[in-house]
Amino acid sequence: MKILFIVIGVFILAIIIFVVYRNITVNNQSKKINETRFERIKPIYQKLENGESITESEIIPFAKNILTREATFQLLAEHKKTELFPKEFYSIEKGAESNLANWLEFPTELDGCPDEMELVKRVTIDFDKNNVYYYVFKFRTNEPHWASKDGWMLGVVGPYFEDSEPYDFPGATFSRLSSKFENVKAEDEAKWVHENISMKN
C-alpha cells in the first residue's frame, strides 16, 4: 500500500512539473514572438511615436505582408491615422487572413507562417436568429517545414457579425491542422469551430 502511494505521488509530481515547465515554455515563446512582431513594424511605430510624417506608400509594404497587416492597421488606429491604410487591404477578409497567419505562426500551432494561403469561402451560420460569419482559408507550407507533407489544411477565422468592421478582433481563430482541404467541407469546419471554440469562449 505504501508503494502505491509513492507511485501515485511520483505520478502527480511528474504532472505538476510538466505543467509548470509547459507554462514557462509557452510564456517564453509568447514573449519571443511578440518581440519579433514588434520588430517587424518598428520603423512605422517609431515614426508615429516621434510625430514624424508618414505616407501611404510607406505603409503599403506592411499592409501587403500578412504577418504585419493586422498590427499595422491597429497601430495606425491607435494614432488616428487609418486613412493611410491602403484601401485594397481594408476588408474583413484581408484582416481575417492576417489574423490567421499570426495565429498559425505561434510555436504551439503551425510554428510558422504558411507559404500559401487562399480564401475558400465565407460561411454563414444562423445563431439565435442572427447570422454570424466565418472565413475559411486553406493554407500549406513548403519543405522543409514539418507540415509540408500534409498539403492544404483548413483554418477558420470569426465570428463576424452584420455590423463588424475590418480588423475587428475575431474571438475564435482556429485550425485543427488535421483538417485537410480535400477531405473536409468549409461549412463543416466553420461549424466545428463555431460549436467547439466560439461557443466555449
Backbone as CSV, one residue per row, in Angstrom:
resi,resn,N_x,N_y,N_z,CA_x,CA_y,CA_z,C_x,C_y,C_z
1,MET,0.831,-1.210,0.000,0.000,0.000,0.000,0.863,1.257,0.000
2,LYS,1.946,1.189,0.780,2.855,2.328,0.866,3.484,2.606,-0.501
3,ILE,3.844,1.537,-1.217,4.449,1.666,-2.549,3.456,2.324,-3.517
4,LEU,2.185,1.938,-3.394,1.144,2.507,-4.246,1.050,4.015,-4.051
5,PHE,1.076,4.469,-2.795,1.034,5.911,-2.506,2.256,6.626,-3.074
6,ILE,3.416,5.965,-3.005,4.648,6.557,-3.531,4.529,6.714,-5.053
7,VAL,4.022,5.653,-5.711,3.855,5.689,-7.178,2.884,6.801,-7.575
8,ILE,1.766,6.885,-6.856,0.773,7.939,-7.148,1.383,9.320,-6.916
9,GLY,2.145,9.453,-5.817,2.787,10.732,-5.514,3.778,11.144,-6.591
10,VAL,4.577,10.184,-7.066,5.558,10.461,-8.123,4.833,10.862,-9.408
11,PHE,3.736,10.168,-9.701,2.946,10.463,-10.909,2.376,11.875,-10.851
12,ILE,1.798,12.241,-9.717,1.235,13.593,-9.551,2.332,14.646,-9.631
13,LEU,3.481,14.376,-9.017,4.606,15.302,-9.066,5.089,15.506,-10.506
14,ALA,5.120,14.417,-11.270,5.543,14.496,-12.674,4.581,15.375,-13.472
15,ILE,3.291,15.245,-13.198,2.288,16.068,-13.881,2.480,17.540,-13.531
16,ILE,2.691,17.832,-12.252,2.900,19.217,-11.798,4.140,19.820,-12.459
17,ILE,5.233,19.050,-12.494,6.475,19.527,-13.119,6.244,19.817,-14.603
18,PHE,5.504,18.915,-15.278,5.218,19.111,-16.712,4.394,20.373,-16.938
19,VAL,3.373,20.591,-16.121,2.504,21.770,-16.269,3.303,23.051,-16.055
20,VAL,4.133,23.074,-15.021,4.959,24.252,-14.743,5.929,24.506,-15.893
21,TYR,6.581,23.437,-16.363,7.519,23.559,-17.489,6.811,24.076,-18.731
22,ARG,5.634,23.516,-18.997,4.852,23.919,-20.176,4.478,25.404,-20.103
23,ASN,4.032,25.855,-18.930,3.656,27.262,-18.768,4.848,28.194,-18.976
24,ILE,5.990,27.823,-18.431,7.199,28.634,-18.580,7.614,28.681,-20.043
25,THR,7.574,27.521,-20.711,7.958,27.442,-22.118,7.038,28.283,-22.990
26,VAL,5.727,28.147,-22.792,4.754,28.902,-23.586,4.913,30.400,-23.349
27,ASN,5.120,30.798,-22.097,5.312,32.222,-21.788,6.568,32.781,-22.462
28,ASN,7.641,31.991,-22.450,8.879,32.421,-23.101,8.698,32.529,-24.612
29,GLN,7.992,31.544,-25.197,7.736,31.572,-26.636,6.862,32.767,-27.010
30,SER,5.860,33.025,-26.179,4.957,34.144,-26.425,5.719,35.468,-26.377
31,LYS,6.591,35.611,-25.399,7.385,36.832,-25.264,8.289,37.018,-26.480
32,LYS,8.918,35.929,-26.920,9.839,35.992,-28.050,9.114,36.367,-29.336
33,ILE,7.967,35.756,-29.570,7.233,36.036,-30.810,6.671,37.454,-30.806
34,ASN,6.263,37.952,-29.639,5.779,39.336,-29.549,6.901,40.327,-29.843
35,GLU,8.106,40.001,-29.396,9.260,40.857,-29.693,9.546,40.858,-31.197
36,THR,9.440,39.673,-31.816,9.657,39.555,-33.262,8.617,40.367,-34.020
37,ARG,7.362,40.279,-33.590,6.287,41.010,-34.260,6.469,42.520,-34.122
38,PHE,6.950,42.954,-32.974,7.197,44.379,-32.792,8.318,44.855,-33.714
39,GLU,9.363,44.048,-33.835,10.491,44.420,-34.694,10.045,44.613,-36.139
40,ARG,9.076,43.844,-36.570,8.597,43.932,-37.955,7.952,45.283,-38.265
41,ILE,7.274,45.851,-37.282,6.579,47.127,-37.521,7.276,48.309,-36.837
42,LYS,8.438,48.048,-36.295,9.168,49.082,-35.553,9.419,50.354,-36.365
43,PRO,9.765,50.259,-37.661,10.018,51.500,-38.425,8.827,52.457,-38.433
44,ILE,7.613,51.930,-38.652,6.470,52.842,-38.661,6.053,53.219,-37.243
45,TYR,6.278,52.319,-36.290,5.981,52.634,-34.889,6.800,53.843,-34.437
46,GLN,8.086,53.814,-34.756,8.966,54.903,-34.330,8.579,56.232,-34.966
47,LYS,8.221,56.179,-36.253,7.804,57.417,-36.929,6.544,57.984,-36.293
48,LEU,5.579,57.124,-36.034,4.319,57.586,-35.440,4.539,58.109,-34.027
49,GLU,5.342,57.405,-33.256,5.614,57.825,-31.878,6.376,59.147,-31.816
50,ASN,7.237,59.366,-32.812,8.039,60.592,-32.841,7.331,61.752,-33.528
51,GLY,6.101,61.495,-33.997,5.337,62.550,-34.646,5.852,62.916,-36.028
52,GLU,6.634,62.021,-36.632,7.160,62.279,-37.966,6.079,62.022,-39.010
53,SER,6.194,62.663,-40.151,5.219,62.440,-41.214,5.437,61.060,-41.827
54,ILE,4.347,60.451,-42.237,4.407,59.125,-42.842,3.376,59.088,-43.964
55,THR,3.696,58.405,-45.049,2.816,58.385,-46.210,2.231,56.992,-46.427
56,GLU,1.178,56.962,-47.241,0.556,55.674,-47.559,1.537,54.748,-48.268
57,SER,2.391,55.298,-49.095,3.362,54.467,-49.820,4.318,53.759,-48.855
58,GLU,4.578,54.385,-47.702,5.424,53.737,-46.692,4.679,52.619,-45.969
59,ILE,3.359,52.727,-45.932,2.527,51.740,-45.242,2.280,50.507,-46.112
60,ILE,2.267,50.682,-47.429,1.896,49.597,-48.350,2.662,48.287,-48.106
61,PRO,3.990,48.295,-47.971,4.689,47.017,-47.753,4.245,46.290,-46.482
62,PHE,3.892,47.050,-45.453,3.447,46.458,-44.190,2.025,45.910,-44.315
63,ALA,1.203,46.553,-45.144,-0.170,46.096,-45.366,-0.199,44.872,-46.275
64,LYS,0.731,44.790,-47.203,0.810,43.640,-48.112,1.208,42.368,-47.370
65,ASN,2.097,42.506,-46.410,2.626,41.360,-45.673,1.563,40.857,-44.683
66,ILE,1.147,39.589,-44.829,0.065,39.094,-43.956,0.484,39.021,-42.493
67,LEU,1.779,39.002,-42.222,2.229,38.955,-40.833,2.265,40.331,-40.172
68,THR,2.266,41.408,-40.966,2.304,42.751,-40.378,1.034,43.557,-40.648
69,ARG,0.165,43.033,-41.508,-1.030,43.791,-41.932,-1.919,44.178,-40.748
70,GLU,-2.289,43.203,-39.931,-3.212,43.465,-38.818,-2.599,44.424,-37.805
71,ALA,-1.340,44.189,-37.445,-0.664,45.046,-36.462,-0.497,46.467,-36.997
72,THR,-0.275,46.591,-38.304,-0.122,47.910,-38.918,-1.416,48.709,-38.810
73,PHE,-2.528,48.051,-39.118,-3.805,48.758,-39.011,-4.066,49.183,-37.566
74,GLN,-3.809,48.284,-36.617,-4.040,48.596,-35.203,-3.165,49.760,-34.750
75,LEU,-1.933,49.782,-35.229,-1.006,50.860,-34.877,-1.498,52.194,-35.433
76,LEU,-1.957,52.186,-36.678,-2.499,53.405,-37.275,-3.766,53.859,-36.549
77,ALA,-4.587,52.889,-36.133,-5.822,53.221,-35.417,-5.508,53.897,-34.085
78,GLU,-4.476,53.402,-33.407,-4.074,53.998,-32.127,-3.624,55.447,-32.301
79,HIS,-3.066,55.755,-33.460,-2.578,57.116,-33.734,-3.554,57.920,-34.586
80,LYS,-4.779,57.357,-34.756,-5.834,58.036,-35.521,-5.367,58.428,-36.929
81,LYS,-4.726,57.459,-37.589,-4.231,57.689,-38.946,-4.637,56.555,-39.883
82,THR,-5.821,55.984,-39.674,-6.248,54.857,-40.503,-6.476,55.254,-41.964
83,GLU,-6.586,56.544,-42.232,-6.759,56.978,-43.625,-5.527,56.649,-44.474
84,LEU,-4.402,56.366,-43.803,-3.177,55.997,-44.525,-3.153,54.524,-44.909
85,PHE,-4.055,53.744,-44.336,-4.063,52.309,-44.617,-4.610,52.081,-46.027
86,PRO,-3.893,51.331,-46.872,-4.326,51.137,-48.264,-5.712,50.503,-48.364
87,LYS,-6.546,51.081,-49.210,-7.945,50.634,-49.346,-8.061,49.175,-49.778
88,GLU,-7.126,48.723,-50.619,-7.227,47.346,-51.123,-7.028,46.289,-50.042
89,PHE,-6.514,46.710,-48.888,-6.330,45.776,-47.782,-7.299,46.046,-46.629
90,TYR,-8.222,46.986,-46.851,-9.177,47.335,-45.803,-10.483,46.557,-46.008
91,SER,-10.474,45.319,-45.568,-11.669,44.471,-45.641,-11.597,43.434,-44.534
92,ILE,-12.742,42.884,-44.199,-12.766,41.848,-43.161,-11.955,40.637,-43.615
93,GLU,-12.071,40.297,-44.894,-11.322,39.150,-45.416,-9.814,39.332,-45.248
94,LYS,-9.303,40.518,-45.605,-7.861,40.759,-45.502,-7.391,40.777,-44.048
95,GLY,-8.253,41.306,-43.167,-7.926,41.285,-41.744,-7.927,39.873,-41.196
96,ALA,-8.905,39.067,-41.631,-9.009,37.678,-41.175,-7.806,36.868,-41.640
97,GLU,-7.378,37.107,-42.865,-6.216,36.400,-43.410,-4.973,36.680,-42.559
98,SER,-4.768,37.929,-42.207,-3.619,38.307,-41.390,-3.724,37.729,-39.978
99,ASN,-4.937,37.757,-39.429,-5.151,37.216,-38.090,-4.812,35.733,-38.040
100,LEU,-5.238,34.982,-39.048,-4.948,33.544,-39.085,-3.454,33.289,-39.243
101,ALA,-2.797,34.056,-40.105,-1.353,33.874,-40.302,-0.588,34.086,-39.006
102,ASN,-0.974,35.116,-38.249,-0.311,35.377,-36.965,-0.608,34.290,-35.944
103,TRP,-1.817,33.767,-35.967,-2.178,32.679,-35.045,-1.382,31.419,-35.380
104,LEU,-1.270,31.113,-36.668,-0.548,29.914,-37.095,0.944,30.001,-36.785
105,GLU,1.472,31.216,-36.757,2.906,31.401,-36.535,3.340,30.983,-35.129
106,PHE,2.408,30.946,-34.205,2.779,30.643,-32.830,3.339,29.219,-32.729
107,PRO,4.390,29.020,-31.931,5.056,27.706,-31.858,4.158,26.530,-31.472
108,THR,3.101,26.781,-30.703,2.230,25.664,-30.318,1.211,25.335,-31.415
109,GLU,1.221,26.090,-32.505,0.298,25.822,-33.610,1.110,25.316,-34.810
110,LEU,1.134,26.054,-35.914,1.891,25.621,-37.095,3.388,25.902,-36.936
111,ASP,3.712,26.839,-36.061,5.103,27.240,-35.822,5.726,27.875,-37.064
112,GLY,4.926,28.669,-37.748,5.438,29.376,-38.915,4.298,29.936,-39.741
113,CYS,4.627,30.875,-40.589,3.629,31.437,-41.499,3.501,30.517,-42.711
114,PRO,2.275,30.237,-43.151,2.116,29.400,-44.346,2.798,30.041,-45.555
115,ASP,3.259,29.204,-46.459,3.852,29.711,-47.698,2.775,30.138,-48.688
116,GLU,1.608,29.531,-48.566,0.472,29.911,-49.399,-0.800,29.897,-48.562
117,MET,-1.676,30.855,-48.828,-2.968,30.899,-48.144,-4.005,31.484,-49.092
118,GLU,-5.167,30.842,-49.165,-6.236,31.307,-50.051,-7.578,31.199,-49.333
119,LEU,-8.453,32.148,-49.619,-9.806,32.080,-49.085,-10.569,30.972,-49.802
120,VAL,-11.202,30.106,-49.028,-12.047,29.056,-49.602,-13.479,29.560,-49.693
121,LYS,-13.969,30.096,-48.568,-15.369,30.511,-48.544,-15.675,31.309,-47.282
122,ARG,-16.646,32.220,-47.415,-17.226,32.853,-46.230,-18.480,32.050,-45.897
123,VAL,-18.500,31.503,-44.690,-19.596,30.620,-44.285,-20.522,31.360,-43.321
124,THR,-21.811,31.297,-43.596,-22.826,31.929,-42.745,-23.459,30.870,-41.855
125,ILE,-23.564,31.184,-40.570,-24.206,30.275,-39.606,-25.307,31.035,-38.882
126,ASP,-26.473,30.431,-38.830,-27.602,31.028,-38.109,-27.392,30.795,-36.615
127,PHE,-27.319,31.880,-35.868,-27.080,31.783,-34.424,-28.089,32.655,-33.696
128,ASP,-29.028,32.029,-33.008,-30.075,32.758,-32.287,-30.810,33.742,-33.202
129,LYS,-31.150,33.266,-34.398,-31.878,34.052,-35.404,-31.074,35.242,-35.926
130,ASN,-29.783,35.226,-35.673,-28.871,36.224,-36.237,-27.778,35.489,-36.995
131,ASN,-27.339,36.063,-38.091,-26.264,35.437,-38.861,-24.900,35.813,-38.305
132,VAL,-24.037,34.816,-38.196,-22.628,35.059,-37.899,-21.834,34.506,-39.074
133,TYR,-20.657,35.065,-39.296,-19.861,34.695,-40.446,-18.482,34.206,-40.019
134,TYR,-18.015,33.226,-40.751,-16.657,32.720,-40.561,-15.961,32.681,-41.919
135,TYR,-14.713,33.078,-41.930,-13.910,32.978,-43.145,-13.062,31.718,-43.036
136,VAL,-13.186,30.866,-44.050,-12.437,29.610,-44.074,-11.343,29.731,-45.134
137,PHE,-10.114,29.530,-44.702,-8.966,29.598,-45.601,-8.322,28.225,-45.730
138,LYS,-7.681,28.007,-46.851,-6.804,26.845,-46.970,-5.374,27.379,-47.013
139,PHE,-4.455,26.611,-46.445,-3.063,27.046,-46.405,-2.153,25.827,-46.468
140,ARG,-0.940,26.070,-46.883,0.051,24.987,-46.902,1.450,25.556,-46.746
141,THR,2.362,24.662,-46.405,3.760,25.058,-46.230,4.633,24.259,-47.196
142,ASN,5.795,24.790,-47.480,6.768,24.092,-48.324,7.796,23.385,-47.455
143,GLU,8.506,22.456,-48.046,9.607,21.798,-47.339,10.678,22.837,-47.005
144,PRO,11.376,22.729,-45.899,11.440,21.561,-45.021,10.467,21.604,-43.828
145,HIS,9.460,22.465,-43.869,8.533,22.550,-42.743,7.868,21.195,-42.508
146,TRP,7.667,20.845,-41.227,7.112,19.530,-40.883,5.722,19.290,-41.466
147,ALA,4.964,20.358,-41.742,3.591,20.193,-42.244,3.514,20.159,-43.771
148,SER,4.650,20.260,-44.449,4.625,20.302,-45.918,3.998,19.035,-46.508
149,LYS,4.176,17.916,-45.825,3.633,16.640,-46.315,2.109,16.576,-46.207
150,ASP,1.515,17.488,-45.426,0.071,17.450,-45.196,-0.740,18.183,-46.267
151,GLY,-0.076,18.885,-47.165,-0.796,19.574,-48.230,-1.627,20.740,-47.698
152,TRP,-2.770,20.961,-48.350,-3.650,22.067,-47.970,-4.442,21.729,-46.708
153,MET,-4.325,22.577,-45.696,-5.076,22.431,-44.454,-6.058,23.589,-44.327
154,LEU,-7.039,23.446,-43.448,-8.056,24.486,-43.278,-7.862,25.266,-41.988
155,GLY,-8.151,26.561,-42.060,-8.151,27.432,-40.886,-9.387,28.309,-40.934
156,VAL,-9.926,28.614,-39.770,-11.187,29.363,-39.681,-10.989,30.608,-38.828
157,VAL,-11.577,31.724,-39.284,-11.497,32.980,-38.539,-12.902,33.558,-38.383
158,GLY,-13.235,33.945,-37.166,-14.553,34.518,-36.894,-14.808,34.463,-35.393
159,PRO,-16.005,34.657,-34.934,-17.162,35.027,-35.753,-17.184,36.534,-36.052
160,TYR,-17.778,36.860,-37.191,-18.049,38.245,-37.547,-19.564,38.414,-37.633
161,PHE,-20.017,39.646,-37.465,-21.445,39.932,-37.427,-21.810,40.950,-38.508
162,GLU,-23.099,41.205,-38.638,-23.566,42.143,-39.671,-22.906,43.521,-39.535
163,ASP,-22.631,43.923,-38.299,-22.056,45.254,-38.085,-20.544,45.228,-37.835
164,SER,-19.906,44.098,-38.110,-18.458,44.009,-37.906,-17.718,44.914,-38.879
165,GLU,-16.604,45.436,-38.418,-15.747,46.291,-39.231,-14.444,45.545,-39.532
166,PRO,-13.783,45.901,-40.639,-12.473,45.306,-40.899,-11.540,45.496,-39.702
167,TYR,-10.837,44.457,-39.373,-9.850,44.429,-38.295,-10.474,44.421,-36.903
168,ASP,-11.796,44.178,-36.806,-12.376,43.826,-35.513,-11.747,42.500,-35.094
169,PHE,-11.501,42.342,-33.803,-10.820,41.129,-33.338,-11.774,39.937,-33.359
170,PRO,-11.419,38.862,-34.083,-12.254,37.660,-34.077,-11.917,36.805,-32.859
171,GLY,-12.935,36.301,-32.193,-12.688,35.572,-30.949,-12.430,34.096,-31.103
172,ALA,-12.512,33.569,-32.334,-12.384,32.116,-32.486,-11.544,31.736,-33.700
173,THR,-10.365,32.303,-33.806,-9.448,31.897,-34.865,-8.877,30.533,-34.497
174,PHE,-8.950,29.593,-35.451,-8.520,28.231,-35.094,-8.251,27.388,-36.328
175,SER,-7.330,26.459,-36.176,-7.113,25.413,-37.168,-6.795,24.129,-36.425
176,ARG,-7.470,23.081,-36.833,-7.160,21.782,-36.234,-5.905,21.185,-36.850
177,LEU,-5.427,21.776,-37.937,-4.259,21.319,-38.693,-4.479,19.932,-39.304
178,SER,-5.292,19.122,-38.671,-5.587,17.788,-39.204,-6.698,17.823,-40.250
179,SER,-7.404,18.948,-40.360,-8.488,19.064,-41.340,-7.914,19.422,-42.703
180,LYS,-8.006,18.470,-43.601,-7.444,18.644,-44.939,-8.498,19.179,-45.897
181,PHE,-8.070,20.079,-46.776,-8.964,20.733,-47.720,-9.734,19.727,-48.575
182,GLU,-9.064,18.667,-48.974,-9.724,17.702,-49.865,-10.683,16.767,-49.133
183,ASN,-10.618,16.745,-47.802,-11.454,15.810,-47.031,-12.584,16.464,-46.245
184,VAL,-12.462,17.756,-45.969,-13.430,18.434,-45.098,-14.027,19.637,-45.817
185,LYS,-15.341,19.766,-45.777,-16.013,20.910,-46.390,-15.813,22.157,-45.530
186,ALA,-15.717,23.302,-46.191,-15.537,24.571,-45.482,-16.673,24.799,-44.489
187,GLU,-17.898,24.466,-44.882,-19.063,24.657,-44.000,-18.948,23.818,-42.730
188,ASP,-18.461,22.593,-42.887,-18.333,21.699,-41.727,-17.246,22.178,-40.773
189,GLU,-16.151,22.682,-41.345,-15.060,23.166,-40.491,-15.481,24.421,-39.727
190,ALA,-16.188,25.321,-40.414,-16.683,26.537,-39.751,-17.664,26.178,-38.642
191,LYS,-18.520,25.213,-38.910,-19.496,24.774,-37.901,-18.782,24.174,-36.693
192,TRP,-17.728,23.395,-36.935,-16.970,22.793,-35.831,-16.348,23.882,-34.964
193,VAL,-15.736,24.875,-35.589,-15.109,25.973,-34.840,-16.172,26.760,-34.075
194,HIS,-17.308,26.999,-34.717,-18.399,27.728,-34.059,-18.850,27.010,-32.785
195,GLU,-19.053,25.695,-32.899,-19.590,24.930,-31.770,-18.548,24.611,-30.705
196,ASN,-17.300,24.389,-31.103,-16.280,23.917,-30.159,-15.310,24.984,-29.669
197,ILE,-15.195,26.084,-30.386,-14.297,27.158,-29.978,-15.073,28.419,-29.616
198,SER,-15.828,28.927,-30.575,-16.553,30.184,-30.355,-17.555,30.084,-29.215
199,MET,-18.350,29.036,-29.196,-19.397,28.888,-28.182,-18.834,28.598,-26.785
200,LYS,-17.572,28.207,-26.705,-16.970,27.872,-25.402,-16.063,28.982,-24.888
201,ASN,-15.890,30.039,-25.680,-15.061,31.182,-25.237,-15.844,32.087,-24.300
